[in-house]
Amino acid sequence: MPIFIQIQIILFLAKDSIEAFHNVLTAFPGLGTAAKSPLVLKHLNLQFLTVQSLSSLNMYQNLMNLCVSAGNLEAHYLRGMQEYFQKENIADGLAHLQIAAQGLYDNAIYLYGIIMLSRGDPAIGKPLLDSLEWRENKARSDACWQSINTSIHGVRVKRFEIYITTYKATSPTINCHRNNIAIRLAQVIQQIAPTTETSEARGDDRSKPCLPRCQVDASWMANSDVFGGGLVMETELEIHLYGSTGKEQVLSPLHAEFSSLLWAMMYSLHLGFMSMNFESDCLQMVNLINDEEEWPSLVSEWNEFVHLRSYFTGFSLSYISRKSNVRADLLAKGLVLKTETFPM
């Protein structure tokens, strides 16, 4: 069999998983030469190592070296984490992470962007994070963080002095204390209100919103005992009601978004609004509800939603960008901050 055909066969399997790659080499040792092709090594799926990055420090060294030399983005990402965090070899670590980020590997974009911001270089860090389009939809950046959090488990992460220097040099945009968070949030909301009400900010051609409407958002953090919910209700043009709530921690960000919507629905009914247009920046929840998908982990929330919706004479749920939902987001985050313990 011609070598180029062998390479195409092994390349197809290499992209799928390391298990498939290993199994075909075990079954057909004659493909060993094709398996060492730079093209194959460049695209070899190393996901099994990204979820246990410490394994490649003592094992798989030869494989890692070959993949790095071939330009494998996952290999550069792994090597970058190991060099930067575990070995404290800053220059080499950043170089590997930069290569992976420039290759458009999402996890590397997120991690390299955060590191550069922490090291006082927002000119590099901010555009990288913005490229993940986190303002429009949090799902992509949240997935990156969850994956990185798994990859870095067990890795020694040191707080470098430059992080402290950068933090101290960063001026706060607003002075805030735990006892006046609500007041400060109200000030910020009033400042940004004009910019979030335009049709351009909503990303559509409507000159006027469909009223009454209620924008809702949630703030969920993995290590917190609570999550926050926020809402901005526009009952008439330029007439707004604001609300926020703190609830016991739930399983995931999606559960928090769903619970916040249920709270907003009850709030609307309590105020006597039997017809309401709800808006959320959680596209996953909006699609789940509008498509009436069944999620086993959300059975209780779904049953409560169906019950509450039966009281409405008019109900709709639509997606808006995160930029258009910034006021509800601030209210939700403020509740979480207010219930957290602040170092004195």
Long-range contacts (C-beta under 8 A, 24 or more apart in sequence): 3-33, 3-34, 6-31, 6-33, 6-34, 7-34, 7-37, 7-39, 7-40, 9-34, 10-34, 10-35, 10-37, 10-40, 11-37, 11-39, 11-40, 11-43, 14-40, 14-41, 14-43, 14-44, 14-45, 15-43, 15-44, 15-45, 16-45, 17-45, 17-47, 17-48, 18-44, 18-45, 18-46, 18-47, 18-48, 19-48, 21-45, 36-66, 38-69, 38-70, 38-71, 39-70, 41-66, 41-67, 41-69, 41-70, 41-72, 42-67, 42-70, 42-71, 42-72, 43-72, 44-72, 45-74, 46-72, 46-74, 46-75, 46-78, 47-74, 49-74, 49-78, 50-74, 50-77, 50-78, 50-107, 50-147, 50-150, 50-151, 51-150, 51-151, 53-78, 53-81, 53-82, 53-151, 53-152, 53-155, 54-86, 54-154, 54-155, 56-82, 57-82, 57-86, 68-96, 71-99, 71-103, 73-99, 73-100, 73-103, 73-105, 73-108, 74-100, 74-105, 76-100, 76-103, 76-105, 76-108, 77-105, 77-107, 77-108, 77-111, 78-151, 80-108, 80-111, 80-112, 81-111, 81-151, 81-152, 81-155, 82-155, 84-115, 85-152, 85-155, 85-156, 85-157, 85-158, 86-155, 86-156, 88-158, 101-128, 106-132, 106-140, 106-143, 106-144, 107-144, 107-147, 107-148, 107-151, 109-144, 110-141, 110-144, 110-145, 110-148, 111-144, 111-148, 117-166, 118-162, 118-163, 118-166, 119-160, 119-162, 119-163, 119-166, 120-162, 120-165, 120-166, 120-169, 134-322, 135-321, 135-322, 135-323, 136-281, 136-321, 136-322, 136-323, 137-281, 137-283, 137-321, 137-322, 138-253, 138-281, 138-282, 138-322, 139-283, 139-284, 142-253, 149-222, 178-337, 178-338, 178-342, 181-334, 181-337, 181-338, 182-244, 182-334, 182-338, 185-330, 185-331, 185-334, 186-242, 188-330, 189-232, 189-242, 189-327, 189-330, 189-331, 192-326, 192-327, 193-240, 193-327, 196-323, 196-324, 196-325, 196-326, 196-327, 201-321, 201-323, 201-324, 202-320, 202-321, 202-324, 203-320, 203-321, 203-324, 208-237, 209-234, 209-237, 210-277, 210-316, 211-235, 211-236, 211-237, 211-277, 212-236, 212-273, 212-275, 212-276, 212-277, 213-276, 213-277, 213-278, 213-279, 214-264, 214-267, 214-268, 214-276, 214-277, 214-278, 214-279, 215-278, 215-279, 215-280, 215-320, 215-324, 215-325, 215-327, 215-328, 216-260, 216-261, 216-264, 216-278, 216-279, 216-280, 216-328, 217-257, 217-260, 217-280, 217-281, 217-282, 217-325, 217-328, 217-329, 217-331, 217-332, 218-253, 218-256, 218-257, 218-259, 218-260, 218-282, 218-332, 219-256, 219-329, 219-332, 219-333, 219-335, 219-336, 220-250, 220-252, 220-253, 220-255, 220-256, 220-257, 221-336, 224-249, 224-336, 224-339, 224-340, 225-249, 225-339, 226-335, 226-336, 226-339, 227-256, 227-259, 227-260, 227-332, 227-336, 228-331, 228-332, 228-333, 228-334, 228-335, 228-336, 228-339, 229-256, 229-259, 229-260, 229-263, 229-264, 229-331, 229-332, 229-335, 230-260, 230-327, 230-328, 230-329, 230-330, 230-331, 230-332, 230-333, 230-334, 230-335, 231-260, 231-263, 231-264, 231-267, 231-328, 231-331, 232-327, 232-328, 232-331, 233-267, 233-268, 233-271, 233-273, 235-273, 241-271, 242-327, 242-331, 243-267, 243-331, 244-331, 244-332, 244-334, 244-335, 245-335, 246-335, 246-336, 246-338, 246-339, 251-297, 252-297, 253-282, 254-282, 254-284, 254-285, 254-298, 255-297, 255-298, 255-301, 257-282, 257-284, 257-285, 258-285, 258-298, 258-301, 258-305, 259-301, 260-332, 261-285, 261-305, 261-317, 262-301, 262-304, 262-305, 262-308, 265-305, 265-308, 265-309, 265-312, 266-308, 269-308, 269-311, 269-312, 274-311, 274-312, 274-313, 274-314, 275-312, 275-313, 275-314, 275-315, 276-312, 276-314, 276-315, 276-316, 277-316, 277-318, 278-315, 278-316, 278-317, 278-318, 279-317, 279-318, 279-319, 279-320, 279-324, 279-325, 280-317, 280-318, 280-319, 280-320, 280-325, 281-319, 281-320, 281-321, 281-322, 281-324, 281-325, 281-329, 282-319, 283-319, 286-317, 286-318, 286-319, 287-319, 289-317, 290-317
